[in-house]
């Protein structure tokens, strides 16, 4: 019994440091993502705040480019943009890389403009990584990685796209995000 207690006490810090995970439930299947709270605390907390208020329910993957990425979380089916909270600090200098299957914060050309939109890298996109503190070299903040459902990402990346309400690369048949939920 003493050995069991000692093993449990040794594992307790490891269990407490487990990264949070979410499941992105889509019309094409589920994508499980482990978030990296240690290296991307601001992005992780921001994303989980949107998850916890149900912000992503009914949003779509509105920008899909095979061999690049799939982007979602900001628009509903009719391409109405959702109202978001204030932008967060860009954590692209956290050491994480925009590799296949990682999830990153989407933003405008303004470095610290990320809100609720995110993208999943369909391939390694090193040109999106942090290279300098200039606006052109700052990069896009990676804050997690797909742990299950990369095949779903691949399926989404293959959908036919076109132009809708002036936006390019929009799926012709909406790819809906039913919900994003924390995993226990």
C-alpha positions in Angstrom: 0.0 0.0 0.0 2.9 2.4 0.8 4.4 1.8 -2.6 1.1 2.6 -4.3 0.8 5.9 -2.3 4.4 6.8 -3.2 3.8 6.2 -6.9 0.6 8.2 -6.8 2.3 11.1 -5.1 5.1 11.0 -7.6 2.6 11.1 -10.5 0.5 13.9 -9.0 2.6 16.8 -10.4 2.6 15.2 -13.8 -1.2 14.7 -13.8 -1.7 18.3 -12.6 0.4 19.6 -15.6 -1.6 17.8 -18.2 -2.4 20.1 -21.1 -6.1 20.8 -21.7 -7.7 19.1 -24.7 -10.8 19.9 -26.8 -12.8 18.2 -29.5 -13.9 20.1 -32.5 -17.2 18.5 -33.6 -17.7 19.2 -37.3 -20.1 18.1 -40.0 -17.2 16.0 -41.5 -16.1 14.4 -38.2 -14.4 15.1 -34.9 -10.9 16.6 -34.5 -9.2 16.3 -31.1 -6.7 18.9 -30.2 -4.2 19.1 -27.3 -3.5 22.7 -26.3 -0.1 23.9 -25.2 -0.9 25.9 -22.1 2.8 26.1 -21.0 4.2 27.6 -24.2 1.1 29.5 -25.3 -0.8 30.5 -22.2 -2.5 33.6 -23.6 -3.7 31.9 -26.8 -4.8 28.8 -24.8 -6.8 30.8 -22.3 -8.3 33.0 -25.0 -9.4 29.9 -27.1 -10.8 28.1 -24.0 -12.8 31.3 -23.0 -14.5 31.2 -26.5 -15.0 27.4 -26.1 -16.6 27.8 -22.6 -19.1 30.4 -23.8 -20.2 28.3 -26.8 -18.9 30.9 -29.3 -17.9 28.3 -31.9 -21.3 26.6 -32.1 -22.6 27.0 -35.6 -19.5 28.6 -37.1 -17.9 27.2 -40.2 -14.5 26.5 -41.7 -14.7 29.6 -44.0 -11.3 29.4 -45.6 -9.9 26.1 -46.9 -6.7 25.8 -48.9 -5.4 22.3 -49.5 -1.7 21.9 -48.9 -1.9 25.0 -46.6 -4.5 25.2 -43.9 -8.2 25.2 -42.9 -9.5 28.3 -41.0 -12.6 28.6 -38.9 -14.3 30.1 -35.9 -15.3 33.5 -37.1 -18.2 33.2 -39.5 -21.6 31.5 -39.7 -23.0 29.8 -42.8 -24.3 33.0 -44.4 -20.8 34.5 -44.0 -21.9 36.8 -41.2 -18.9 37.6 -39.0 -19.3 36.9 -35.3 -18.6 39.6 -32.8 -15.5 38.8 -30.8 -13.7 40.0 -27.6 -10.7 42.2 -27.7 -7.6 41.0 -29.6 -4.8 39.3 -27.7 -1.0 39.5 -27.6 0.6 37.4 -30.4 2.7 34.5 -28.9 4.3 33.4 -32.2 7.7 33.8 -30.5 6.9 30.9 -28.1 9.1 28.3 -29.9 6.3 26.3 -31.4 6.3 25.8 -35.2 3.5 25.9 -37.8 3.8 22.2 -38.7 1.2 19.8 -40.1 -1.6 19.3 -37.6 -0.8 22.2 -35.4 -3.5 24.8 -34.5 -2.7 28.5 -34.6 -4.4 31.8 -34.0 -5.6 33.5 -37.2 -5.0 37.3 -37.4 -4.9 40.3 -39.7 -1.8 42.0 -40.9 -1.7 43.6 -37.4 0.6 41.5 -35.2 -1.6 41.6 -32.1 -5.0 41.2 -33.7 -6.0 37.5 -33.0 -9.4 37.0 -31.4 -11.6 33.9 -32.0 -10.5 32.6 -35.4 -8.0 29.8 -35.7 -6.5 27.6 -38.3 -5.1 24.1 -38.5 -2.0 23.6 -40.6 -2.6 21.1 -43.4 1.2 20.9 -44.1 4.4 22.3 -42.6 4.2 26.1 -43.0 7.5 27.4 -41.8 6.9 30.7 -43.5 4.3 31.4 -40.8 6.8 30.9 -38.0 8.2 33.7 -35.9 11.4 35.1 -37.5 11.7 38.6 -36.1 9.9 41.2 -34.1 9.0 43.2 -37.2 5.4 43.2 -38.4 6.3 41.1 -41.5 8.4 38.6 -39.5 6.4 38.1 -36.4 4.5 35.0 -37.4 1.3 33.2 -36.3 1.0 31.8 -32.8 0.8 28.0 -32.5 -1.0 26.9 -29.4 -1.7 23.2 -29.8 -1.8 20.1 -32.1 -4.2 17.6 -33.4 -4.0 14.3 -31.6 -6.9 12.6 -33.3 -8.8 13.4 -36.5 -6.0 14.5 -38.8 -7.9 12.4 -41.4 -10.9 14.8 -40.9 -8.6 17.8 -41.5 -7.5 16.1 -44.7 -11.1 15.6 -45.7 -12.0 19.2 -45.0 -8.9 20.3 -47.0 -10.3 18.5 -50.1 -13.7 20.2 -50.3 -14.6 22.3 -53.3 -14.3 26.0 -52.7 -15.2 29.2 -54.4 -16.0 32.9 -53.8 -18.8 33.8 -51.4 -19.6 37.4 -50.4 -16.3 38.6 -51.7 -14.2 36.0 -49.8 -12.1 33.4 -51.6 -11.5 29.7 -50.7 -14.9 29.3 -49.1 -16.3 25.7 -49.1 -19.2 25.4 -51.6 -20.9 23.1 -49.1 -20.5 24.6 -45.6 -18.2 22.6 -43.2 -20.0 23.4 -39.9 -18.5 23.4 -36.5 -21.3 22.0 -34.3 -19.4 22.7 -31.1 -15.9 22.8 -29.5 -15.9 21.1 -26.1 -13.3 20.6 -23.5 -12.3 17.0 -22.9 -12.1 15.8 -19.3 
